[in-house]
Amino acid sequence: MTDIEEALALLAAPCTDERFFQRALKALALVTQCRWAAFGRPSPQRGMAEVVAFCDLKHSIPGFEFSLKGSPCETIYRLRYPDTHILYPKDLQLLFPDFQLIKDLGANSYQAELILADDGSPIGHILVMDTQPQTDSVKSREFFRLLAQRIGVEYKRLLISRELAMHKEMIAVSEQFMSFVDHQYRYHVVSKGYESIFDRPVASFIGKTVESIHGKEVFDQHLKPLLDRSLSGETLNTQTWIHPPNQASPMYLNVHHNPYYDESGNIIGVIVSAHNISEIHAAKVEIEHFANHDPLTGLSNRRALFEEIEQKMAAQQAGELRFAVMYIDLDGFKQINDRFGHHQGDKILVDVATRLQDSAGENELVSRVGGDEFVVIASFSYGQPESTYRKKVKLLNEKFSELLAMKIAVDGQHLPLSASIGSYIAEGHETDLSAILCKADRDMYKTKKAK
């Protein structure tokens, strides 16, 4: 068998593990009649290169790292397609006097081919060195090119296999909720975290469909659409509620769906990772509630009121509704608050808020804007006569005035409390929410002064 025949036989053997690279490098050394052959790649450490496999026809040398600076390998990474091949036929040590490796080996010639990814970026390089000069030949260049392509494919396959194996190992031991699901929506790997959710061993999930574990309704409505999108190439991050049968209360999960590709670039499944963020979600909801609600009465605060008015103004300009603002100020509250203290005053404010909230209709928002001042925003159907809107607002004023005309029992006394209410029906062209509130406020003081 000739050298080229032996080399082709070595390459024809199927790639089952990392020994392929040693076989490929031996084939390269045979074809080029060089003593040393290597497969290298840029190291994660800047300015360094990593020798993945090294073939010495006389000795076995393990992989190692070296500095690219001042080496012939540094030159190969400066090449750009279509120039991917380089040859230093002789005087290698004179050309690179500071590179200790070629001195240690006694190498005198160097030939290399760049290995490119699909996007044109370098994956690595293959090289041969020898103590004797090398000559440029079509045969060696073509073999270099073919071998670079094959090594590139097999190296990407190896990296993907390693990554998948690592992910599967990580998933299997994780206490979080992680899984690997294939095109048939079957679980291949499930983390230990699933045991706590579903109260069943991990082994019982393997080979089962997502539908059989979660139920048809949850699968069809919530899980399958997300899996299908990820199987189509999307990377997703969503939040959702789940309520496993053995859990006392629902769980709010942050879920990542990541498509997983094989060495050919085909999606073979989805890695799903979920984290229980129920406590974080509850805290967020609570924070959002306090940001928009009065802490004493639980009514909407000034911030939420302004947002509501802005929405109403936009809807009114779009011809969807009309709205009015009613400004409420309590009469007699200051005297009770000053005489009997803030504790008693707070009880009155909570009682007033409850009365207003309980009597408000579905198209009315009640808010406390400070002290003993409350605002009600009322919405009406669009397109009615102005007289109709005035009549409806008048009826609301009368309802709230009657509601807040009461006697407050304090220390055996029954003290009077009432409210002054001003109102304003916003015009369709108005865009200044502060001006709208001020007009209702002025009407309220007019009512108070008339008493």
C-alpha positions in Angstrom: 0.0 0.0 0.0 1.4 3.4 -1.0 1.6 6.3 1.4 -1.4 8.1 -0.2 -3.5 4.9 -0.2 -2.7 4.3 3.5 -3.6 8.0 4.2 -6.9 7.7 2.4 -7.7 4.4 4.3 -7.0 6.2 7.6 -9.4 9.0 6.7 -12.0 6.7 5.4 -12.4 5.1 8.8 -15.5 6.4 10.7 -15.0 9.0 13.4 -16.1 7.6 16.7 -14.0 9.5 19.2 -11.0 11.9 19.5 -8.6 9.3 18.1 -9.8 10.4 14.6 -7.5 13.4 14.8 -4.4 11.3 15.5 -5.3 9.1 12.5 -5.9 12.2 10.3 -2.6 13.7 11.3 -0.7 10.5 10.7 -2.3 10.5 7.2 -1.1 14.1 6.7 2.4 13.2 7.7 2.4 10.2 5.4 1.3 12.2 2.4 3.7 15.1 3.0 6.6 12.8 4.1 7.0 15.0 7.2 7.9 13.8 10.7 5.5 16.1 12.7 1.8 16.9 12.1 -0.5 18.9 14.4 -4.0 20.2 14.7 -4.2 23.5 16.6 -6.7 26.2 17.4 -6.7 29.6 19.1 -6.8 29.3 22.9 -9.4 31.1 25.0 -6.3 32.8 26.6 -5.5 35.8 24.4 -2.3 35.4 22.3 -2.1 31.7 22.9 -2.7 28.6 20.8 -3.7 25.2 21.9 -2.5 22.0 20.2 -5.5 19.7 20.2 -3.6 16.7 18.7 0.1 16.2 17.8 1.5 13.4 15.7 5.2 12.5 15.9 6.0 9.5 13.6 8.7 8.5 16.1 7.3 9.5 19.5 4.0 10.2 21.2 3.5 13.8 22.4 0.4 15.0 24.3 -1.4 18.3 23.5 -0.1 21.5 24.9 -0.4 25.3 24.7 2.1 27.8 23.3 2.4 31.5 22.6 1.5 32.5 19.1 3.9 35.5 19.1 6.9 34.9 17.0 5.7 31.6 15.7 4.9 30.5 12.2 1.4 29.7 13.4 0.9 33.4 14.1 1.2 34.0 10.4 -1.5 31.5 9.4 -4.1 33.4 11.4 -3.4 36.6 9.5 -4.5 34.9 6.2 -7.9 35.6 4.8 -9.9 33.6 2.4 -9.1 32.5 -0.3 -5.5 32.4 1.0 -5.6 29.7 3.6 -2.3 27.9 2.9 1.2 28.8 3.9 4.7 27.2 3.3 8.1 27.9 4.8 10.1 25.4 2.7 13.4 25.8 4.7 15.4 27.9 7.2 12.5 27.8 9.7 14.8 28.5 12.7 16.3 31.5 11.0 12.9 32.9 10.1 11.6 32.4 13.6 14.6 32.7 15.9 12.6 33.4 19.1 10.2 30.4 18.8 11.7 27.8 21.1 9.5 24.8 20.0 11.1 24.6 16.6 14.5 24.7 18.1 13.6 21.9 20.6 12.3 19.8 17.7 15.0 20.7 15.3 12.4 21.6 12.7 13.6 23.3 9.5 10.4 23.5 7.4 6.7 24.3 8.0 3.5 24.0 6.0 0.0 24.8 7.3 -3.7 25.1 6.2 -6.3 27.3 7.9 -9.6 25.7 8.9 -12.6 28.0 8.5 -16.1 28.0 10.0 -19.1 28.5 7.8 -19.0 32.3 8.5 -15.3 32.5 7.4 -13.9 32.8 10.9 -10.9 30.5 11.8 -11.6 27.4 13.8 -8.0 26.3 13.8 -5.2 25.0 11.6 -3.3 21.9 10.6 0.4 21.8 10.0 3.4 19.7 9.3 7.0 20.2 10.2 10.2 18.4 9.3 13.9 18.5 9.7 14.3 18.5 5.9 13.1 21.1 3.4 9.6 20.8 2.0 8.6 21.4 -1.6 5.3 22.8 -2.7 3.1 20.4 -4.7 -0.4 20.2 -5.9 -0.9 16.8 -4.2 0.0 18.1 -0.8 -1.9 21.3 -1.1 -5.1 19.4 -2.2 -4.7 16.9 0.6 -4.2 19.7 3.1 -7.4 21.4 1.8 -9.5 18.1 2.0 -8.1 17.3 5.4 -8.8 20.8 6.8 -12.4 20.5 5.7 -12.8 17.0 7.2 -11.2 18.0 10.5 -13.3 21.1 10.7 -16.5 19.0 10.4 -15.4 16.4 12.8 -14.1 19.0 15.4 -17.5 20.8 15.3 -19.2 17.4 15.7 -16.9 16.7 18.7 -17.6 20.0 20.3 -21.4 19.6 19.9 -21.2 16.1 21.3 -19.2 17.3 24.3 -21.6 20.2 24.8 -24.7 18.0 24.6 -23.1 15.4 27.0 -22.2 18.2 29.4 -25.7 19.7 29.2 -27.2 16.3 29.8 -25.0 15.8 32.8 -25.8 19.2 34.2 -29.5 18.7 33.7 -29.5 15.3 35.3 -27.9 16.5 38.6 -29.5 19.9 38.8 -31.9 20.6 41.5 -33.5 23.2 39.3 -36.2 22.3 36.7 -34.3 21.4 33.5 -35.1 19.0 30.7 -34.2 18.0 27.2 -37.2 17.4 24.9 -37.0 16.0 21.4 -39.1 16.6 18.2 -41.7 14.1 19.4 -42.1 16.1 22.7 -40.5 13.2 24.6 -38.3 13.7 27.6 -34.8 12.4 27.1 -33.2 14.0 30.2 -34.9 15.4 33.3 -33.3 17.0 36.3 -33.8 16.0 39.9 -35.8 19.1 40.4 -38.8 17.4 38.7 -38.9 14.9 41.5 -40.0 17.5 44.0 -42.6 19.1 41.7 -44.3 15.9 40.6 -43.4 13.6 43.5 -42.1 10.8 41.2 -38.6 9.5 40.3 -36.6 11.0 37.4 -36.5 7.7 35.6 -40.3 7.7 35.3 -40.1 10.7 33.0 -37.6 9.4 30.4 -39.3 8.4 27.2 -42.6 9.9 28.3 -44.3 12.7 26.4 -44.7 16.2 27.8 -48.5 15.8 27.4 -48.6 12.6 29.5 -46.8 14.4 32.3 -48.6 17.8 32.3 -52.0 16.8 30.8 -53.5 17.5 27.4 -55.0 20.9 28.3 -51.8 22.4 29.7 -49.7 20.9 26.9 -52.0 22.1 24.1 -52.6 25.6 25.5 -49.3 26.5 27.1 -46.4 24.1 26.6 -46.7 22.9 23.0 -46.8 26.4 21.4 -43.5 27.3 23.2 -41.8 24.0 22.3 -42.9 24.4 18.6 -41.4 27.9 18.4 -38.1 26.8 19.9 -38.1 23.7 17.6 -38.4 26.3 14.8 -35.2 28.1 16.0 -36.5 30.6 18.5 -34.8 31.2 21.9 -37.6 32.1 24.3 -37.8 33.5 27.8 -41.3 33.5 29.3 -43.1 33.5 32.6 -46.0 31.2 33.4 -48.0 29.7 36.3 -48.1 25.9 36.8 -50.0 24.0 39.4 -48.7 20.4 39.7 -51.2 18.1 41.4 -49.1 17.4 44.4 -48.4 21.1 45.1 -50.6 23.0 47.6 -50.4 26.2 45.6 -49.5 27.3 42.1 -45.8 28.1 41.2 -44.7 31.0 39.0 -41.8 30.0 36.8 -39.3 31.9 34.7 -38.8 29.5 31.7 -36.1 29.4 29.0 -36.5 27.4 25.8 -33.2 26.9 23.8 -33.2 25.0 20.5 -30.4 22.4 20.4 -28.6 21.7 17.1 -26.7 18.7 15.9 -23.4 18.8 14.0 -25.2 19.3 10.7 -27.0 22.4 12.0 -30.4 20.6 12.4 -32.5 21.2 15.5 -32.8 17.9 17.4 -34.6 19.1 20.5 -35.1 21.8 23.1 -33.3 22.4 26.4 -35.9 23.7 28.8 -34.8 25.4 32.1 -37.2 26.8 34.6 -36.8 28.6 37.9 -39.4 29.0 40.6 -39.8 32.8 41.0 -43.0 32.7 43.0 -41.6 34.7 45.9 -39.9 37.2 43.6 -43.1 37.6 41.6 -45.2 38.1 44.8 -42.7 40.8 46.0 -42.9 42.5 42.6 -46.7 42.5 42.6 -46.6 43.9 46.1 -44.1 46.6 45.1 -46.2 47.5 42.1 -49.3 47.6 44.3 -47.7 50.0 46.8 -46.4 52.2 43.9 -49.9 52.8 42.7 -52.0 52.6 45.9 -52.4 54.6 49.0 -50.9 52.6 51.9 -53.6 53.7 54.4 -56.8 53.2 52.5 -55.7 50.9 49.7 -57.2 53.3 47.1 -55.4 54.3 43.9 -52.9 57.1 44.7 -52.0 60.3 42.8 -49.7 58.5 40.4 -52.3 55.9 39.4 -54.9 58.7 39.2 -52.8 60.6 36.7 -52.2 57.5 34.6 -55.9 56.8 34.6 -56.7 60.4 33.5 -54.2 60.2 30.7 -55.8 57.0 29.4 -59.2 58.5 29.6 -58.1 61.6 27.7 -56.7 59.4 24.9 -59.9 57.3 24.8 -62.0 60.5 24.8 -60.0 62.0 21.9 -60.5 58.7 20.0 -64.3 59.0 20.5 -64.6 56.0 22.8 -65.9 57.7 25.9 -66.5 60.9 27.9 -65.3 61.3 31.5 -65.7 63.6 34.4 -63.6 64.3 37.5 -65.2 64.7 41.0 -63.0 66.3 43.7 -64.1 65.4 47.3 -62.9 67.3 50.4 -64.2 66.2 53.9 -65.8 68.9 56.0 -65.2 68.7 59.7 -62.3 66.2 59.4 -59.5 68.6 60.4 -61.3 69.5 63.7 -61.7 65.8 64.6 -58.1 65.0 63.6 -56.7 67.9 65.6 -58.8 67.2 68.6 -58.6 63.4 68.9 -55.4 62.6 67.1 -54.2 61.1 63.8 -55.1 57.6 64.9 -58.8 58.5 65.0 -58.4 60.6 61.8 -56.9 57.5 60.0 -59.9 55.4 61.1 -62.2 58.0 59.5 -60.2 58.1 56.3 -60.3 54.3 56.0 -64.1 54.3 56.6 -64.6 57.1 54.0 -62.5 55.2 51.5 -64.5 52.0 52.1 -67.8 53.8 51.6 -66.7 55.4 48.4 -65.2 52.2 47.0 -68.2 50.1 47.9 -70.6 52.5 46.2 -68.5 53.2 43.1 -69.7 51.6 39.9 -67.6 49.6 37.5 -66.9 52.7 35.4 -65.7 54.8 38.4 -62.2 54.9 39.9 -61.8 56.2 43.4 -58.4 57.6 44.6 -57.0 59.4 47.6 -54.8 62.3 46.5 -53.7 63.4 50.0 -54.9 64.3 53.5 -58.7 64.2 53.4 -59.0 64.7 49.7 -60.4 62.1 47.3 -61.0 62.1 43.5 -63.4 60.0 41.6 -63.1 59.5 37.8 -66.3 58.5 36.1 -66.6 57.3 32.5 -69.7 57.5 30.3 -70.7 56.3 26.8 -69.6 58.6 24.0 -72.0 60.6 21.9 -74.7 61.6 24.4 -76.0 65.2 24.8 -74.1 67.4 27.2 -77.3 67.7 29.3 -77.2 64.0 29.8 -73.6 64.1 31.1 -74.4 67.0 33.5 -77.4 65.1 34.8 -75.3 61.9 35.4 -72.5 63.9 37.2 -75.1 65.7 39.3 -76.6 62.3 40.4 -73.1 61.0 41.3 -72.4 64.2 43.4 -75.7 63.7 45.2 -74.9 60.0 45.8 -71.5 60.7 47.3 -72.6 63.7 49.3 -75.4 61.7 50.9 -73.0 58.8 51.5 -70.5 61.0 53.4 -73.0 62.9 55.5 -72.7 61.0 58.7 -72.1 61.2 62.4 -68.7 59.9 63.7 -68.7 58.3 67.2 -65.7 59.4 69.1 -65.3 59.0 72.9 -69.1 58.8 73.4 -69.7 61.8 71.1 -71.3 61.8 67.7 -69.5 64.4 65.6 -70.8 65.6 62.2 -68.8 64.8 59.0 -69.8 65.7 55.5 -68.1 66.4 52.1 -67.8 69.2 49.6 -67.7 67.9 46.1 -66.7 69.7 42.9 -67.0 68.2 39.4 -65.8 68.9 35.9 -66.7 67.2 32.6 -63.6 67.0 30.4 -63.9 68.4 26.9 -62.8 66.3 24.0 -59.9 68.6 23.0 -58.3 68.9 26.5 -54.8 67.3 27.0 -53.7 69.0 30.2 -54.6 66.6 33.1 -53.4 69.1 35.8 -55.8 71.7 34.4 -58.7 69.2 34.4 -58.1 68.4 38.1 -57.7 72.1 38.9 -61.1 72.8 37.4 -62.8 70.2 39.5 -60.8 71.4 42.6 -62.0 75.0 42.0 -65.6 73.8 41.7 -65.2 71.9 45.0 -64.0 75.1 46.8 -67.0 77.0 45.3 -69.3 74.3 46.8 -67.5 74.5 50.2 -67.7 78.3 50.3 -71.4 78.2 49.5 -72.1 76.1 52.6 
